[in-house]
């Protein structure tokens, strides 16, 4: 019968996108007591355009959020950065800055982890999380000032000196010892 040779089927076709993230710490290396920035790059390796793309960034211990060059918001150590749409083969890069506590010890790794998510199916998930762990250094600026108290020195008399030690930082100085040889 010629009238029944047609059949119709509806199906929803969903695209998939391989989102990948890269995170690197910037030069110079981080210093306790200063702001440090990480660069996050998100790539859409396709084959489809990606929508609803977001990055969730977990800041390192002993840091606070200092700002970003993208629209990131959050609290504590977890921040979400909204990218929105990302075309096939496109990428976007932005920076996230952190304030490093001045008491962080030299040699501490500032491990920062970020993950990317989108609305499309992503069959390659091993590139959806990235980590950077630069090593913290310290900079201290110690100065000492010694002043004679009580007027001019006269031979045979006792005198008091006032010694003041200061640290111009930005890092805290630890285990400082003053040795005064008379």
C-alpha positions in Angstrom: 0.0 0.0 0.0 1.6 3.3 -1.0 0.2 5.4 1.9 2.0 3.5 4.6 5.6 3.6 3.4 6.7 6.5 5.7 7.6 6.3 9.3 8.7 9.2 11.5 10.9 9.0 14.6 11.9 11.9 16.8 15.0 11.9 18.8 17.0 14.5 20.7 20.5 14.8 19.5 22.9 16.1 22.2 26.3 17.3 21.4 29.4 16.4 23.3 32.4 18.6 24.1 35.8 17.6 25.5 36.5 20.4 27.9 40.1 20.6 29.2 41.6 22.8 31.8 45.2 23.9 32.5 46.4 25.7 35.6 49.8 27.2 36.1 51.4 29.5 38.7 52.9 32.7 37.4 56.4 34.0 37.8 58.0 35.1 40.0 57.4 32.3 42.6 55.0 33.0 45.5 56.3 34.8 48.6 54.6 34.6 52.0 52.8 37.9 52.7 52.2 38.8 49.1 49.6 38.3 46.4 50.2 35.5 43.9 48.3 34.7 40.7 47.5 31.5 38.9 46.5 31.4 35.2 43.6 29.1 34.2 43.1 28.1 30.6 39.9 26.2 29.4 39.9 24.6 26.0 37.0 23.1 24.1 38.4 20.3 22.1 34.9 19.7 20.6 33.4 18.3 18.5 30.4 20.5 19.7 30.2 24.0 21.1 30.0 23.9 24.9 27.4 25.8 27.0 27.1 26.4 30.7 30.8 26.2 31.1 32.0 26.9 34.7 35.3 26.5 36.6 35.3 25.6 40.3 38.6 26.7 41.9 39.7 25.5 45.3 42.2 27.9 46.8 45.2 26.7 48.7 45.3 26.5 52.5 46.6 29.7 54.2 45.3 31.9 51.4 42.4 34.2 50.7 40.8 35.3 47.5 42.4 38.5 46.1 40.4 38.8 42.8 40.2 37.5 39.3 40.1 38.7 35.7 36.9 36.7 35.1 33.5 36.7 36.8 34.4 34.5 39.8 32.4 34.4 43.0 32.4 32.3 46.2 33.5 32.3 49.8 36.1 30.6 51.9 38.3 28.6 49.7 35.9 27.6 46.9 35.2 30.0 44.0 33.1 29.4 40.8 34.0 31.2 37.6 31.3 31.4 35.0 32.5 31.2 31.4 29.2 30.5 29.7 29.5 29.4 26.0 32.7 28.2 24.5 32.8 27.4 20.7 34.4 24.2 19.4 38.2 24.7 19.3 38.0 27.9 21.3 39.8 28.6 24.6 39.6 31.2 27.3 42.2 32.2 29.9 41.9 34.2 33.1 43.8 34.8 36.3 42.9 34.2 40.0 44.9 35.9 42.7 45.4 34.9 46.3 46.7 36.7 49.3 49.3 34.4 51.0 49.4 34.5 54.8 52.6 36.1 55.9 53.3 33.2 58.3 53.4 30.5 55.6 56.8 28.7 55.9 59.3 28.7 53.1 59.1 25.4 51.1 55.3 25.1 51.5 53.5 24.0 48.3 50.5 26.2 47.5 48.4 23.5 46.0 45.5 25.0 43.9 43.0 22.8 42.1 40.5 23.8 39.5 37.9 21.7 37.6 35.8 22.6 34.5 32.2 21.6 33.9 29.8 22.0 31.0 26.2 21.1 30.0 27.3 18.7 27.2 28.5 15.1 27.6 32.3 14.9 28.1 33.7 11.5 27.3 37.3 12.6 28.2 37.2 13.4 31.9 40.9 13.0 32.8 41.6 16.5 31.6 38.8 18.2 33.5 40.8 18.9 36.6 44.2 20.7 36.9 46.5 21.5 39.7 49.4 23.8 40.3 51.6 23.6 43.4 54.3 26.3 43.4 56.7 26.5 46.3 56.5 29.5 48.7 59.6 31.5 49.5 60.0 34.1 52.2 61.3 37.7 52.1 62.1 39.4 55.3 63.6 42.8 55.7 65.2 42.9 59.2 66.7 46.1 60.5 68.2 47.0 63.9 68.5 50.3 65.6 70.6 50.8 68.7 70.5 54.1 70.7 72.2 55.3 73.8 69.7 56.2 76.5 70.4 59.0 79.0 72.8 61.4 77.3 76.5 61.4 76.4 78.7 58.5 77.5 81.2 59.3 80.3 84.0 56.8 81.0 83.4 54.7 84.2 79.6 55.1 84.2 76.9 52.6 83.4 74.6 53.3 80.4 71.5 51.8 78.9 71.1 51.1 75.2 67.7 50.7 73.6 67.8 48.1 70.8 64.9 47.9 68.3 64.5 45.2 65.7 62.0 45.6 62.9 60.9 43.5 59.9 59.8 45.3 56.7 58.5 41.9 55.4 56.4 41.1 53.6 57.0 37.7 55.2 57.0 37.0 59.0 60.5 36.6 60.4 61.0 33.5 62.5 63.6 32.6 65.1 65.2 36.1 65.1 68.2 36.4 67.5 69.9 39.7 68.3 73.5 39.4 69.4 75.2 42.5 70.8 78.9 42.4 71.5 80.1 45.2 73.8 
